[in-house]
Amino acid sequence: MKTKWKMLTLAAMLSATTTSASAADNGSGGAYDEDAYFAGSSNYAESLYDDKASTDKIGSARSVESLPAVYDDSYVADLNQAAMGVQDQAYETEYFDQEVEPVAYVGDEASYHSPGVGSGVPARTASHGTGYQTQSRASRMVRRPTQRTVLSSAQAWMTAEALLWFPEVRSTPPLVTTNATAGNDPTLDPAIVPNSVVAFGGNDAFGGDLQAGFRLDGGFMLSEDFGIGGRFWFLGEGEDTYANQGDGTTGSIGVPFFDTDPAVAAENSVRVAFNNGNPLVTDFIGSVNSRLTLDVYGAEGYGKLRLLEGKGYRSDFIGGFSHFGIDERFTQTVTAFESLDATLDPAIDNQFSFVDDLEAENRFYGGQIGFLTEVGHGAWKLSALTKVHLGDMEQTLINRGSRTFDAAGVTAPVTAPTPGGILTVGVNDETNNEFTFAPEVNLKMAYQMRPHVSFSVGYSFIMWNDVLMVGDNINRNVNFGALVPDGGGNYDNVVRPFDTGLKTDSFFVHGLDLGAVIEF
C-alpha cells in the first residue's frame, strides 16, 4: 500500500506541474521562453524523480545527466505509472503488482564466440522510450552474432587441387646431332665439319613446360588447438622425345661423343645416316629414338598446433615427416646399317645397335617445420604456408648400356651384346647420400561458395638444394674403337675416363594450384 500511495502522490505532482507549465505557456500574461524552460529542466527532473526524504539529505538540484541509469524493471514501471493519467492508475497498479516471468534471449546465457575467428560483436544495450511503449521492454543486454567466415573451426578437412606446375629448366650434353649438308659428318666441332647442329639435348633443352599433376590434403582436429593431417601430390610424367631416320642423301644424322683415342682426341660421331655420293666411302642408313622423362612426387604426415588466434586470423605451427621422389631417365636406341654396295640393301649390310639407359633416382626422407597463417574476411580467406624440409637424400645412378654387331649375311650376331653404349658405361649402379634441405611456399586465396565448400587458387614453390640429375652424369668420353669393331668383329679396349663421385645440383618446381576445400 505504501507503494500505491507513493504512486498517487507522484501522479498528483505530475498533474499539477503539467497544468502550471501549460498555463505559463498559453496564458496571456506570459510568453514562451525556450531557454528558460530547458534551463530549469534539471530542477524539474530532480523534483519529479528524487525522493529527498530518503535519498537526498541536502536537497541540492542535480542535472538530468547525473540521474541513475534506468536498468531496473520496477523503476521503469514506477516511471511509467507516474507518466499516466489518474484514470489508468487502478489498471496499472493491478498490472504491475503481478509477478512477471523473465524473458530469455539468445545470447543471454553466455557471451557469443565465433569459433576460429575470435571474440564476437561486443554486447549492446537495448534502447527504450517513455510511456506505454516501454512497459514490457526492461533494459537487458542484447548480443548479435557476427557473420561466420571461412576461418570457422572445422573438425576435419579435405582439399583436392589440380597442379599446373613447371619444373626447372635442365641441361644435358648434346645427344643427337644433324648436318643438313649431305656428305658432312654430324660432328660438333665446326673446325672439323661445319653446319652441324644439336637436334636433341644441349643447354637448357628440357623442362620449363607445363607439367600437370594432382594434390590431396586431409586431416582432422584432435582438439581445438591440435590436429593431424597428411598430404600427397605428384606431377604427371614429363617427357621429351626425338625420333629421326634417313639414308644420308638429304643430310646426316649421328650421335656425338668425344673420341679419347690418343691419335684423335677430338669431337667425333657415330654415323646413323650418311651418304656423300662416293661409292668408295661406306654409307649408312639407320634410325635414332631418344627419350628423357621426369617424375616428381611427395608424401607428408604432419601435425599443426595453434599458436595465435584472433578475430579474422589464425597462425599454426607445422611439424612432421616428409618423403619426396625425383626420378629422371634417359633412354636412346640407335640402329645403323653399314652399306657394302651402292644398293644400301640392309639384308646384305653390317648392322650396329646401341642402347643407352641412364636413370637418376632421388629419395628424400626427413622432417619438416614451418608455419601456416590464415587471414579471413567474410567469405574470403588468404593463407600462407611456409616451411622447410630437412633430411637425407638417397641418390642412385643406374647405368644400363649395351652394343651389338651383326656381320653381313649372318643371322646370329658375331659378338654377344657388349656392356656399355655410346653414352653409358654399362651395367653399373652408384649410390650416394647427402644432407638436403628443401624450402617450400604455398600461397592461396579461397572463396566460400557454399557452406563447408570453398574454391581456391594459389601458387606453390619448392626447391631441393642437392639433387642427382641425368644430364650432369652422362659420360660422352669414349674411344671410337670401343664402339665400332674392326673387320673381324673385334672391339678395342674401352678408354673411358670415369668422373670421381656423382654430380648433383639444385632443382625446383613451381606453378599454379586450382582446387576445392571441404570442411566438416
C-alpha positions as CSV (number, residue, x, y, z in Angstrom):
1,M,0.0,0.0,0.0
2,K,2.9,2.3,0.7
3,T,4.0,2.0,-2.9
4,K,0.5,2.7,-4.2
5,W,0.2,5.9,-2.1
6,K,3.5,6.9,-3.4
7,M,2.4,6.5,-7.0
8,L,-0.8,8.6,-6.3
9,T,1.3,11.3,-4.8
10,L,3.7,11.4,-7.8
11,A,0.8,11.4,-10.2
12,A,-0.8,14.4,-8.5
13,M,2.5,16.3,-8.5
14,L,3.0,15.5,-12.2
15,S,-0.6,16.7,-13.0
16,A,-0.1,19.9,-11.1
17,T,3.2,20.7,-12.6
18,T,1.9,19.9,-16.1
19,T,-1.0,22.3,-15.5
20,S,1.2,25.1,-14.4
21,A,3.6,24.6,-17.3
22,S,0.6,24.7,-19.7
23,A,-0.8,27.8,-18.1
24,A,2.5,29.6,-18.3
25,D,2.9,28.6,-21.9
26,N,-0.6,29.5,-23.1
27,G,-1.7,32.4,-20.7
28,S,-1.9,35.9,-21.9
29,G,0.4,37.2,-19.3
30,G,3.5,35.1,-20.1
31,A,5.5,34.5,-23.2
32,Y,7.1,31.1,-24.1
33,D,10.8,31.1,-23.2
34,E,12.5,28.0,-24.6
35,D,15.8,28.8,-22.9
36,A,14.2,29.3,-19.6
37,Y,12.2,26.1,-20.0
38,F,15.2,23.9,-20.7
39,A,17.3,25.8,-18.2
40,G,15.0,24.6,-15.5
41,S,14.6,21.1,-16.8
42,S,17.2,19.8,-14.4
43,N,15.3,21.0,-11.4
44,Y,12.1,19.7,-12.9
45,A,13.6,16.3,-13.3
46,E,15.0,16.5,-9.8
47,S,11.7,17.2,-8.2
48,L,9.9,14.5,-10.2
49,Y,12.3,11.6,-9.7
50,D,14.1,12.2,-6.4
51,D,12.9,11.1,-3.0
52,K,14.5,13.8,-0.9
53,A,13.3,12.4,2.3
54,S,15.2,9.2,1.9
55,T,18.0,9.7,-0.7
56,D,18.9,13.4,-0.8
57,K,19.5,14.9,2.6
58,I,21.0,18.1,1.3
59,G,18.3,18.6,-1.4
60,S,20.6,20.2,-4.0
61,A,19.4,20.0,-7.6
62,R,21.1,17.6,-9.9
63,S,21.2,17.6,-13.7
64,V,19.4,15.1,-15.9
65,E,22.8,13.6,-16.9
66,S,23.6,12.7,-13.3
67,L,20.4,10.7,-12.8
68,P,20.9,7.0,-12.3
69,A,20.8,4.8,-15.4
70,V,17.5,3.1,-16.0
71,Y,18.3,-0.6,-15.7
72,D,15.8,-1.7,-13.1
73,D,12.4,-3.3,-14.0
74,S,10.5,-1.9,-11.0
75,Y,12.0,1.6,-11.5
76,V,10.9,1.7,-15.1
77,A,7.4,0.6,-14.1
78,D,7.2,3.4,-11.5
79,L,8.1,6.0,-14.1
80,N,5.5,4.7,-16.5
81,Q,2.8,4.8,-13.8
82,A,3.7,8.3,-12.9
83,A,3.5,9.4,-16.5
84,M,-0.1,8.1,-17.0
85,G,-3.3,9.8,-16.1
86,V,-5.1,9.1,-12.9
87,Q,-7.9,7.3,-14.7
88,D,-5.5,4.5,-15.6
89,Q,-3.8,4.1,-12.2
90,A,-6.1,1.4,-10.9
91,Y,-5.4,-0.7,-14.0
92,E,-1.7,-0.2,-14.0
93,T,-1.5,-0.8,-10.2
94,E,-3.1,-4.2,-10.8
95,Y,-0.9,-4.9,-13.8
96,F,2.4,-4.1,-12.1
97,D,1.5,-5.9,-8.9
98,Q,1.6,-9.2,-10.9
99,E,4.7,-11.3,-10.9
100,V,6.3,-11.1,-14.4
101,E,8.2,-14.1,-15.8
102,P,11.7,-13.2,-17.0
103,V,12.2,-13.4,-20.8
104,A,15.1,-15.4,-22.2
105,Y,17.0,-14.1,-25.2
106,V,19.5,-15.9,-27.4
107,G,22.9,-14.9,-26.1
108,D,21.9,-14.0,-22.5
109,E,23.3,-17.2,-21.0
110,A,26.9,-16.8,-22.3
111,S,28.9,-14.4,-24.4
112,Y,28.9,-15.0,-28.1
113,H,32.0,-16.5,-29.6
114,S,32.8,-17.2,-33.3
115,P,35.0,-20.4,-33.5
116,G,38.2,-19.9,-35.2
117,V,37.8,-16.2,-35.5
118,G,38.0,-14.7,-32.0
119,S,35.5,-12.8,-29.8
120,G,32.2,-11.9,-31.3
121,V,30.5,-8.5,-31.6
122,P,30.6,-6.6,-28.2
123,A,27.3,-6.6,-26.2
124,R,24.9,-3.7,-26.9
125,T,22.3,-2.1,-24.6
126,A,18.7,-2.1,-26.0
127,S,17.2,1.4,-26.4
128,H,13.8,2.3,-24.8
129,G,11.5,5.3,-24.8
130,T,8.8,6.5,-22.4
131,G,5.1,5.7,-21.8
132,Y,3.3,2.5,-22.7
133,Q,5.9,1.5,-25.3
134,T,8.4,0.7,-22.7
135,Q,6.3,-1.2,-20.2
136,S,7.5,-4.7,-21.3
137,R,11.0,-3.7,-22.5
138,A,13.1,-3.8,-19.5
139,S,16.7,-3.0,-20.0
140,R,18.8,-6.0,-20.9
141,M,22.0,-6.9,-22.8
142,V,21.4,-7.9,-26.5
143,R,24.1,-9.7,-28.5
144,R,24.3,-10.2,-32.2
145,P,26.3,-13.0,-33.8
146,T,28.9,-11.9,-36.3
147,Q,29.0,-13.2,-39.8
148,R,30.7,-16.6,-39.9
149,T,33.8,-16.7,-42.1
150,V,35.8,-19.5,-43.7
151,L,38.1,-19.4,-40.7
152,S,35.5,-21.1,-38.6
153,S,36.8,-24.1,-36.8
154,A,36.3,-27.4,-38.6
155,Q,36.6,-30.9,-37.1
156,A,38.0,-32.3,-40.4
157,W,39.1,-31.0,-43.8
158,M,39.8,-32.4,-47.3
159,T,41.5,-30.5,-50.1
160,A,41.8,-31.6,-53.7
161,E,43.9,-29.5,-56.1
162,A,44.9,-29.6,-59.7
163,L,48.6,-28.7,-60.1
164,L,49.8,-26.7,-63.1
165,W,53.5,-26.7,-62.4
166,F,56.6,-26.0,-64.3
167,P,59.9,-27.9,-63.5
168,E,63.2,-26.1,-63.6
169,V,64.9,-26.0,-67.0
170,R,67.5,-28.7,-67.3
171,S,70.6,-29.4,-69.4
172,T,72.3,-32.4,-70.9
173,P,75.3,-32.9,-73.2
174,P,74.3,-33.0,-76.9
175,L,72.6,-36.3,-77.5
176,V,71.8,-36.2,-81.2
177,T,73.2,-34.0,-84.0
178,T,72.4,-33.5,-87.6
179,N,74.0,-31.8,-90.6
180,A,71.9,-30.6,-93.4
181,T,74.7,-30.9,-96.0
182,A,74.8,-34.4,-97.4
183,G,78.2,-36.0,-97.1
184,N,79.1,-33.9,-94.0
185,D,79.7,-35.8,-90.7
186,P,77.3,-34.7,-87.9
187,T,80.3,-33.8,-85.8
188,L,80.0,-30.8,-83.4
189,D,83.4,-29.3,-83.9
190,P,82.9,-26.6,-86.6
191,A,86.6,-26.5,-87.3
192,I,86.4,-30.1,-88.5
193,V,82.9,-30.1,-90.0
194,P,80.7,-27.0,-90.4
195,N,76.9,-26.8,-90.3
196,S,76.3,-29.4,-87.6
197,V,73.6,-28.6,-85.1
198,V,72.3,-30.2,-81.9
199,A,68.9,-31.9,-82.6
200,F,68.3,-33.3,-79.1
201,G,69.9,-32.3,-75.8
202,G,72.1,-29.4,-75.0
203,N,72.0,-26.4,-72.6
204,D,68.5,-25.6,-71.2
205,A,67.0,-28.1,-73.6
206,F,64.5,-29.7,-71.1
207,G,61.9,-28.5,-68.6
208,G,60.2,-25.2,-68.4
209,D,57.0,-26.6,-69.9
210,L,53.7,-27.2,-68.1
211,Q,53.6,-30.5,-66.2
212,A,50.2,-31.2,-64.7
213,G,49.5,-33.1,-61.5
214,F,47.3,-33.5,-58.5
215,R,47.5,-32.9,-54.7
216,L,45.4,-34.2,-51.9
217,D,45.5,-32.9,-48.3
218,G,43.2,-34.0,-45.5
219,G,43.1,-34.4,-41.7
220,F,41.1,-33.8,-38.5
221,M,41.4,-31.9,-35.3
222,L,42.1,-33.8,-32.1
223,S,41.3,-30.7,-30.0
224,E,40.7,-27.0,-30.6
225,D,44.4,-26.4,-30.6
226,F,46.0,-29.5,-32.3
227,G,45.2,-31.5,-35.4
228,I,46.9,-34.1,-37.6
229,G,46.9,-34.4,-41.4
230,G,48.5,-35.9,-44.5
231,R,49.4,-34.7,-47.9
232,F,50.2,-36.5,-51.2
233,W,51.0,-34.9,-54.5
234,F,52.5,-35.9,-57.8
235,L,53.3,-34.5,-61.2
236,G,52.4,-36.4,-64.3
237,E,55.4,-37.7,-66.2
238,G,57.2,-35.1,-68.1
239,E,58.5,-36.4,-71.4
240,D,60.8,-35.1,-74.2
241,T,61.3,-37.3,-77.2
242,Y,63.1,-37.3,-80.5
243,A,63.0,-39.7,-83.5
244,N,64.7,-39.5,-86.8
245,Q,65.8,-41.8,-89.6
246,G,67.3,-41.5,-93.1
247,D,69.8,-42.8,-95.6
248,G,72.0,-39.7,-95.6
249,T,71.0,-38.4,-99.1
250,T,69.3,-35.4,-97.6
251,G,71.5,-34.8,-94.6
252,S,73.5,-36.7,-91.9
253,I,72.3,-37.9,-88.5
254,G,74.6,-39.0,-85.7
255,V,75.4,-39.3,-82.0
256,P,78.2,-37.0,-81.0
257,F,80.9,-38.0,-78.5
258,F,84.5,-37.0,-77.6
259,D,87.0,-39.5,-79.0
260,T,89.5,-40.4,-76.3
261,D,91.8,-42.3,-78.8
262,P,95.2,-40.6,-78.3
263,A,95.6,-40.4,-82.0
264,V,92.4,-38.4,-82.4
265,A,91.5,-36.7,-79.1
266,A,88.7,-34.6,-80.7
267,E,85.0,-34.5,-81.4
268,N,83.6,-37.4,-83.3
269,S,80.2,-39.0,-84.0
270,V,78.6,-42.4,-84.6
271,R,77.0,-42.2,-88.0
272,V,73.4,-43.2,-88.2
273,A,72.5,-41.8,-91.6
274,F,75.3,-40.8,-94.0
275,N,75.9,-40.6,-97.8
276,N,78.5,-38.5,-99.6
277,G,77.8,-39.9,-103.1
278,N,81.3,-41.5,-103.3
279,P,81.0,-45.3,-103.9
280,L,84.4,-45.8,-102.3
281,V,83.2,-44.4,-98.9
282,T,80.9,-46.5,-96.8
283,D,77.4,-45.2,-96.4
284,F,74.9,-45.7,-93.6
285,I,71.2,-46.0,-93.3
286,G,69.6,-46.0,-89.8
287,S,67.3,-44.5,-87.2
288,V,67.6,-43.0,-83.7
289,N,65.0,-42.8,-80.9
290,S,65.6,-40.7,-77.8
291,R,63.5,-40.1,-74.7
292,L,64.0,-38.1,-71.5
293,T,61.4,-38.4,-68.7
294,L,60.9,-36.7,-65.3
295,D,58.7,-37.9,-62.4
296,V,58.3,-36.0,-59.1
297,Y,56.0,-36.8,-56.1
298,G,55.7,-36.0,-52.4
299,A,54.1,-37.6,-49.3
300,E,53.8,-35.9,-45.9
301,G,52.4,-36.6,-42.5
302,Y,52.1,-33.5,-40.2
303,G,50.7,-32.0,-37.1
304,K,49.6,-28.5,-36.6
305,L,49.5,-26.6,-33.3
306,R,47.6,-23.3,-32.8
307,L,50.0,-20.5,-31.8
308,L,47.9,-17.3,-32.3
309,E,44.3,-16.7,-33.0
310,G,42.1,-13.6,-33.1
311,K,39.2,-12.1,-35.0
312,G,39.9,-12.9,-38.6
313,Y,43.3,-14.6,-38.3
314,R,45.0,-17.7,-37.1
315,S,48.6,-19.0,-37.1
316,D,49.6,-22.6,-36.6
317,F,53.0,-24.3,-36.1
318,I,53.6,-27.2,-38.6
319,G,55.8,-30.2,-38.0
320,G,56.0,-33.7,-39.3
321,F,57.6,-36.2,-41.7
322,S,58.4,-35.7,-45.4
323,H,59.2,-38.0,-48.3
324,F,60.0,-37.0,-51.9
325,G,60.9,-38.8,-55.0
326,I,62.6,-37.2,-58.0
327,D,63.4,-39.5,-61.0
328,E,64.9,-38.6,-64.3
329,R,65.6,-41.2,-67.0
330,F,67.3,-41.1,-70.4
331,T,67.0,-43.8,-73.0
332,Q,68.3,-43.9,-76.5
333,T,68.4,-46.6,-79.2
334,V,70.4,-46.4,-82.4
335,T,70.3,-48.8,-85.3
336,A,72.7,-48.3,-88.3
337,F,73.3,-50.4,-91.3
338,E,76.7,-50.2,-92.9
339,S,76.3,-50.4,-96.7
340,L,78.7,-52.7,-98.6
341,D,77.4,-51.8,-102.0
342,A,75.6,-49.0,-103.8
343,T,72.2,-50.5,-103.3
344,L,72.0,-49.8,-99.5
345,D,70.2,-53.1,-99.0
346,P,70.1,-53.8,-95.2
347,A,69.8,-57.5,-96.0
348,I,73.4,-57.6,-97.0
349,D,74.9,-54.9,-94.8
350,N,76.6,-55.0,-91.4
351,Q,74.3,-53.8,-88.6
352,F,75.3,-51.8,-85.5
353,S,73.0,-51.4,-82.5
354,F,73.4,-49.2,-79.4
355,V,71.3,-48.9,-76.3
356,D,71.8,-46.2,-73.7
357,D,69.7,-46.3,-70.5
358,L,70.6,-43.9,-67.7
359,E,68.4,-43.2,-64.6
360,A,68.9,-40.9,-61.7
361,E,66.8,-41.7,-58.6
362,N,66.4,-39.4,-55.6
363,R,64.6,-40.4,-52.4
364,F,64.3,-37.9,-49.6
365,Y,63.5,-38.9,-46.0
366,G,63.3,-36.2,-43.3
367,G,61.3,-33.9,-41.2
368,Q,59.5,-30.6,-41.8
369,I,58.9,-27.5,-39.7
370,G,57.0,-24.3,-40.7
371,F,54.0,-22.1,-40.1
372,L,50.5,-21.8,-41.6
373,T,48.9,-18.4,-41.3
374,E,45.3,-17.7,-42.4
375,V,43.5,-14.3,-42.6
376,G,39.8,-14.2,-43.4
377,H,37.2,-11.6,-44.1
378,G,33.6,-12.7,-44.9
379,A,33.7,-15.5,-47.4
380,W,37.4,-14.8,-48.4
381,K,40.4,-16.4,-46.9
382,L,44.1,-15.8,-47.6
383,S,46.6,-18.5,-46.4
384,A,50.3,-18.7,-46.4
385,L,52.2,-21.9,-45.8
386,T,56.0,-21.6,-45.3
387,K,58.1,-24.5,-44.2
388,V,61.5,-26.2,-44.8
389,H,62.2,-29.9,-45.2
390,L,65.4,-31.2,-43.7
391,G,66.8,-34.7,-44.1
392,D,68.7,-37.3,-46.1
393,M,68.6,-37.5,-49.9
394,E,69.5,-41.0,-51.1
395,Q,70.9,-40.7,-54.7
396,T,71.3,-43.6,-57.1
397,L,72.7,-43.5,-60.7
398,I,71.8,-46.6,-62.7
399,N,73.7,-47.3,-65.9
400,R,72.2,-49.8,-68.4
401,G,74.0,-49.7,-71.7
402,S,75.0,-52.2,-74.4
403,R,76.1,-52.5,-78.1
404,T,75.9,-55.4,-80.7
405,F,77.3,-56.0,-84.1
406,D,75.8,-58.3,-86.8
407,A,78.0,-59.1,-89.7
408,A,76.6,-59.0,-93.2
409,G,74.8,-62.1,-94.3
410,V,75.0,-63.7,-90.8
411,T,71.7,-64.2,-88.9
412,A,73.3,-64.6,-85.5
413,P,75.5,-61.7,-84.2
414,V,79.2,-62.2,-84.4
415,T,79.6,-60.8,-80.9
416,A,77.3,-61.1,-77.9
417,P,75.9,-57.8,-76.6
418,T,78.7,-55.9,-75.0
419,P,78.1,-53.8,-71.9
420,G,78.3,-50.1,-72.5
421,G,76.5,-48.0,-75.0
422,I,77.7,-44.8,-76.6
423,L,77.0,-42.6,-73.6
424,T,76.7,-45.1,-70.8
425,V,79.3,-47.3,-69.2
426,G,77.3,-50.5,-69.0
427,V,75.6,-52.3,-66.0
428,N,76.7,-50.2,-63.1
429,D,74.9,-48.6,-60.1
430,E,76.4,-45.8,-58.0
431,T,74.8,-44.6,-54.7
432,N,75.4,-41.6,-52.6
433,N,73.7,-39.9,-49.6
434,E,73.6,-36.2,-49.0
435,F,72.0,-34.0,-46.3
436,T,69.4,-31.9,-48.1
437,F,67.1,-29.0,-47.3
438,A,64.1,-28.0,-49.2
439,P,62.2,-24.7,-48.6
440,E,58.6,-24.7,-49.6
441,V,56.0,-21.9,-50.0
442,N,52.2,-22.2,-50.7
443,L,50.1,-19.0,-51.1
444,K,46.4,-19.5,-51.6
445,M,43.2,-17.4,-51.9
446,A,39.9,-19.2,-51.2
447,Y,36.3,-18.1,-51.6
448,Q,33.5,-19.9,-49.8
449,M,30.9,-20.7,-52.5
450,R,28.5,-22.5,-50.1
451,P,28.6,-23.8,-46.5
452,H,31.6,-26.1,-45.9
453,V,32.8,-25.8,-49.6
454,S,35.4,-23.3,-50.8
455,F,37.3,-22.9,-54.1
456,S,40.9,-21.7,-54.2
457,V,43.6,-20.6,-56.5
458,G,47.2,-20.5,-55.3
459,Y,50.9,-20.6,-56.1
460,S,53.4,-23.2,-54.9
461,F,57.2,-23.3,-54.9
462,I,59.6,-26.0,-53.6
463,M,63.3,-26.4,-54.2
464,W,65.8,-29.1,-53.2
465,N,69.4,-28.0,-52.9
466,D,71.0,-31.3,-53.7
467,V,69.5,-33.5,-56.5
468,L,71.1,-36.1,-58.8
469,M,70.2,-35.4,-62.4
470,V,70.9,-37.4,-65.6
471,G,72.3,-34.5,-67.6
472,D,75.1,-33.9,-65.1
473,N,76.3,-37.5,-65.2
474,I,76.3,-38.6,-68.8
475,N,79.8,-39.7,-69.8
476,R,80.4,-38.9,-73.5
477,N,84.1,-39.6,-73.4
478,V,85.0,-42.9,-75.2
479,N,87.3,-44.1,-77.9
480,F,85.8,-44.9,-81.3
481,G,87.4,-48.4,-81.5
482,A,85.5,-49.5,-78.4
483,L,82.2,-48.6,-80.2
484,V,82.7,-49.9,-83.7
485,P,84.6,-53.2,-84.2
486,D,87.1,-53.9,-86.8
487,G,86.5,-56.1,-89.9
488,G,86.9,-59.2,-87.7
489,G,84.3,-58.0,-85.2
490,N,86.8,-57.2,-82.5
491,Y,86.5,-54.1,-80.3
492,D,89.3,-52.1,-78.9
493,N,89.7,-51.8,-75.1
494,V,87.5,-49.1,-73.7
495,V,89.2,-45.8,-72.9
496,R,86.5,-44.0,-71.0
497,P,87.7,-41.9,-68.1
498,F,85.3,-42.0,-65.1
499,D,84.4,-39.0,-63.1
500,T,85.0,-39.3,-59.3
501,G,81.7,-39.2,-57.5
502,L,78.3,-38.2,-58.6
503,K,77.5,-34.7,-59.7
504,T,74.5,-33.0,-58.2
505,D,72.8,-29.7,-58.4
506,S,69.7,-27.8,-57.0
507,F,66.3,-28.4,-58.6
508,F,62.9,-26.8,-58.1
509,V,59.3,-26.9,-59.3
510,H,56.7,-24.2,-59.1
511,G,53.3,-23.2,-60.5
512,L,49.6,-22.6,-60.0
513,D,47.2,-24.6,-57.9
514,L,43.4,-24.8,-58.6
515,G,41.4,-26.7,-56.0
516,A,38.4,-27.2,-53.8
517,V,38.3,-27.3,-49.9
518,I,35.7,-29.3,-48.0
519,E,35.4,-28.7,-44.2
520,F,33.1,-30.6,-42.0
